[in-house]
Amino acid sequence: MNILNKYRHLSVFLLGPLCFGQYQFEIKNVSKNYDAVIQTENCYDDRCGGKGTVELFDHKNSKVQTFVSDDLVVYAEQGQKLVRGKLIPLSKDQRSVIVDDFNFDGTEDVAIRNGNMGNYSSASYDVYVFNTTRMAFVKSEELTDLGSNGFDFFETDAKRKRLISYGKSGCCRIFTTEYTVIPNKGLERVLEKEEDMTNEDQVKVITKEKINNKWITRTKVYPSDQYNRNKK
């Protein structure tokens, strides 16, 4: 039985008509290990929000865990018609559910969209890390703060084992902060970069980096027409 049919059968048996008053979405292969089924209360045009749940399934169709969000924002894909009670497919690129190894311990973790509380009202997320002792995903307050206060969700650099958060101030100042994850301790801030473009003719870049437990500051100024912020 595939996940779609299984979920429908479970829903009818356990929840009766309740779930059919909600909007439901399915994300196949949200990661290499999981599929996800989303339920949320309210949809307007192509945007859904309000209190919702994410049910995570393994690829054997066994439910792994249920997550609750106070504002589970979901966007329908182009051309999709939203109908209550109908299980609507979404691609894994929709960003309501993000699965990745956020603490670099070799197991996948989960981030669940929870409103727009980030920098400039960008997306915010509750982050859950997999606890091998409990064999369950446990909410990380530290990663949730990081996933809720930056400009959209932080990036994961698996090669360097760093988490990268972004922010901005007004039109012309961009901030980048990098963290390492210290096992059993948490996050350590190791780099801060400010790109100041308030002067239209130049870009001033101030970089502070923690090297051998000392902060080193470097300042460079580039002609604005020669600056590529994607290169260090």
VENSULNOR-V904633 format. One record per residue. N is the residue number from 1. PSI is psi as a letter, one per 40 degrees, with the letter a starting at -180 (999 if undefined). OMEGA is omega in whole degrees, 0 to 359 (* if undefined). BURIAL is + if it has 16 or more other ideal C-beta (glycine too) atoms within 10 Angstrom, else -. Layout:
# VENSULNOR-V904633
n=N psi=PSI omega=OMEGA burial=BURIAL
n=N psi=PSI omega=OMEGA burial=BURIAL
This chain:
# VENSULNOR-V904633
n=1 psi=h omega=180 burial=-
n=2 psi=i omega=186 burial=-
n=3 psi=d omega=180 burial=+
n=4 psi=d omega=181 burial=-
n=5 psi=d omega=180 burial=-
n=6 psi=d omega=183 burial=-
n=7 psi=d omega=178 burial=+
n=8 psi=d omega=181 burial=+
n=9 psi=d omega=178 burial=-
n=10 psi=d omega=182 burial=-
n=11 psi=d omega=181 burial=+
n=12 psi=d omega=184 burial=-
n=13 psi=d omega=187 burial=-
n=14 psi=d omega=190 burial=-
n=15 psi=e omega=181 burial=-
n=16 psi=b omega=184 burial=-
n=17 psi=e omega=186 burial=-
n=18 psi=d omega=185 burial=-
n=19 psi=d omega=182 burial=+
n=20 psi=e omega=171 burial=-
n=21 psi=e omega=180 burial=-
n=22 psi=i omega=174 burial=+
n=23 psi=h omega=186 burial=+
n=24 psi=h omega=181 burial=+
n=25 psi=i omega=177 burial=+
n=26 psi=h omega=175 burial=+
n=27 psi=h omega=176 burial=+
n=28 psi=h omega=176 burial=+
n=29 psi=f omega=175 burial=-
n=30 psi=d omega=171 burial=+
n=31 psi=a omega=180 burial=+
n=32 psi=e omega=183 burial=-
n=33 psi=e omega=193 burial=-
n=34 psi=i omega=164 burial=+
n=35 psi=i omega=181 burial=+
n=36 psi=i omega=173 burial=+
n=37 psi=h omega=185 burial=+
n=38 psi=h omega=169 burial=+
n=39 psi=h omega=178 burial=+
n=40 psi=i omega=192 burial=+
n=41 psi=d omega=192 burial=-
n=42 psi=h omega=175 burial=-
n=43 psi=h omega=176 burial=+
n=44 psi=h omega=186 burial=-
n=45 psi=b omega=183 burial=-
n=46 psi=e omega=182 burial=-
n=47 psi=h omega=177 burial=-
n=48 psi=i omega=179 burial=+
n=49 psi=a omega=185 burial=+
n=50 psi=a omega=182 burial=+
n=51 psi=h omega=182 burial=-
n=52 psi=i omega=179 burial=+
n=53 psi=i omega=171 burial=+
n=54 psi=h omega=176 burial=+
n=55 psi=h omega=181 burial=+
n=56 psi=h omega=179 burial=+
n=57 psi=i omega=169 burial=+
n=58 psi=i omega=185 burial=-
n=59 psi=e omega=171 burial=-
n=60 psi=e omega=179 burial=-
n=61 psi=f omega=176 burial=-
n=62 psi=h omega=180 burial=-
n=63 psi=h omega=183 burial=-
n=64 psi=d omega=183 burial=+
n=65 psi=i omega=176 burial=-
n=66 psi=h omega=179 burial=-
n=67 psi=i omega=180 burial=+
n=68 psi=h omega=177 burial=-
n=69 psi=h omega=178 burial=+
n=70 psi=d omega=179 burial=-
n=71 psi=g omega=185 burial=+
n=72 psi=g omega=184 burial=+
n=73 psi=h omega=179 burial=+
n=74 psi=h omega=176 burial=+
n=75 psi=h omega=175 burial=+
n=76 psi=i omega=179 burial=+
n=77 psi=i omega=187 burial=-
n=78 psi=h omega=177 burial=-
n=79 psi=e omega=180 burial=-
n=80 psi=h omega=176 burial=-
n=81 psi=h omega=183 burial=-
n=82 psi=h omega=181 burial=+
n=83 psi=h omega=178 burial=-
n=84 psi=h omega=176 burial=-
n=85 psi=e omega=178 burial=-
n=86 psi=h omega=180 burial=-
n=87 psi=h omega=189 burial=+
n=88 psi=h omega=180 burial=+
n=89 psi=i omega=174 burial=-
n=90 psi=i omega=174 burial=+
n=91 psi=i omega=181 burial=-
n=92 psi=e omega=180 burial=+
n=93 psi=e omega=187 burial=-
n=94 psi=e omega=171 burial=+
n=95 psi=e omega=171 burial=+
n=96 psi=d omega=176 burial=+
n=97 psi=h omega=178 burial=+
n=98 psi=h omega=179 burial=+
n=99 psi=h omega=181 burial=+
n=100 psi=i omega=176 burial=-
n=101 psi=g omega=187 burial=+
n=102 psi=d omega=181 burial=+
n=103 psi=e omega=171 burial=+
n=104 psi=f omega=178 burial=+
n=105 psi=e omega=177 burial=-
n=106 psi=e omega=177 burial=-
n=107 psi=i omega=181 burial=-
n=108 psi=i omega=177 burial=+
n=109 psi=i omega=188 burial=+
n=110 psi=h omega=172 burial=+
n=111 psi=h omega=183 burial=+
n=112 psi=h omega=181 burial=+
n=113 psi=h omega=178 burial=+
n=114 psi=g omega=173 burial=+
n=115 psi=a omega=184 burial=+
n=116 psi=g omega=184 burial=-
n=117 psi=e omega=181 burial=-
n=118 psi=a omega=178 burial=+
n=119 psi=h omega=183 burial=+
n=120 psi=f omega=177 burial=-
n=121 psi=f omega=176 burial=-
n=122 psi=i omega=185 burial=+
n=123 psi=i omega=175 burial=+
n=124 psi=i omega=188 burial=+
n=125 psi=i omega=164 burial=+
n=126 psi=h omega=186 burial=+
n=127 psi=h omega=180 burial=+
n=128 psi=h omega=178 burial=+
n=129 psi=i omega=182 burial=+
n=130 psi=h omega=179 burial=+
n=131 psi=h omega=185 burial=-
n=132 psi=d omega=177 burial=-
n=133 psi=d omega=179 burial=-
n=134 psi=e omega=185 burial=-
n=135 psi=f omega=181 burial=-
n=136 psi=i omega=175 burial=-
n=137 psi=h omega=184 burial=+
n=138 psi=h omega=182 burial=-
n=139 psi=h omega=176 burial=-
n=140 psi=h omega=180 burial=+
n=141 psi=d omega=183 burial=-
n=142 psi=d omega=179 burial=-
n=143 psi=d omega=175 burial=+
n=144 psi=d omega=176 burial=+
n=145 psi=d omega=180 burial=-
n=146 psi=d omega=181 burial=+
n=147 psi=e omega=184 burial=+
n=148 psi=e omega=187 burial=+
n=149 psi=e omega=179 burial=-
n=150 psi=a omega=175 burial=+
n=151 psi=g omega=187 burial=+
n=152 psi=a omega=188 burial=+
n=153 psi=i omega=181 burial=+
n=154 psi=i omega=177 burial=+
n=155 psi=i omega=177 burial=-
n=156 psi=h omega=177 burial=+
n=157 psi=g omega=186 burial=-
n=158 psi=d omega=182 burial=-
n=159 psi=d omega=180 burial=-
n=160 psi=e omega=182 burial=-
n=161 psi=f omega=178 burial=-
n=162 psi=i omega=171 burial=+
n=163 psi=h omega=187 burial=+
n=164 psi=h omega=181 burial=+
n=165 psi=i omega=181 burial=+
n=166 psi=i omega=174 burial=+
n=167 psi=i omega=177 burial=+
n=168 psi=i omega=177 burial=-
n=169 psi=h omega=182 burial=-
n=170 psi=a omega=183 burial=-
n=171 psi=e omega=203 burial=-
n=172 psi=e omega=179 burial=-
n=173 psi=h omega=181 burial=-
n=174 psi=h omega=183 burial=+
n=175 psi=h omega=176 burial=+
n=176 psi=h omega=178 burial=+
n=177 psi=h omega=179 burial=+
n=178 psi=i omega=181 burial=+
n=179 psi=i omega=165 burial=+
n=180 psi=i omega=179 burial=-
n=181 psi=h omega=179 burial=+
n=182 psi=h omega=182 burial=-
n=183 psi=h omega=177 burial=-
n=184 psi=e omega=178 burial=-
n=185 psi=d omega=179 burial=-
n=186 psi=a omega=185 burial=-
n=187 psi=i omega=173 burial=+
n=188 psi=h omega=178 burial=-
n=189 psi=h omega=184 burial=-
n=190 psi=e omega=180 burial=-
n=191 psi=h omega=173 burial=+
n=192 psi=h omega=178 burial=+
n=193 psi=h omega=175 burial=+
n=194 psi=h omega=176 burial=+
n=195 psi=h omega=186 burial=+
n=196 psi=h omega=182 burial=+
n=197 psi=f omega=181 burial=+
n=198 psi=d omega=174 burial=-
n=199 psi=h omega=187 burial=-
n=200 psi=e omega=182 burial=-
n=201 psi=e omega=184 burial=-
n=202 psi=i omega=175 burial=+
n=203 psi=h omega=178 burial=+
n=204 psi=h omega=183 burial=+
n=205 psi=h omega=177 burial=+
n=206 psi=h omega=182 burial=-
n=207 psi=h omega=174 burial=+
n=208 psi=h omega=183 burial=+
n=209 psi=h omega=179 burial=-
n=210 psi=h omega=181 burial=-
n=211 psi=h omega=182 burial=-
n=212 psi=f omega=177 burial=-
n=213 psi=e omega=176 burial=-
n=214 psi=h omega=179 burial=-
n=215 psi=h omega=179 burial=-
n=216 psi=h omega=182 burial=-
n=217 psi=h omega=177 burial=-
n=218 psi=i omega=178 burial=-
n=219 psi=h omega=178 burial=-
n=220 psi=i omega=177 burial=-
n=221 psi=h omega=182 burial=-
n=222 psi=i omega=168 burial=-
n=223 psi=h omega=187 burial=-
n=224 psi=d omega=181 burial=-
n=225 psi=e omega=179 burial=-
n=226 psi=e omega=186 burial=-
n=227 psi=h omega=175 burial=+
n=228 psi=h omega=187 burial=-
n=229 psi=e omega=177 burial=-
n=230 psi=e omega=176 burial=-
n=231 psi=h omega=179 burial=-
n=232 psi=999 omega=* burial=-
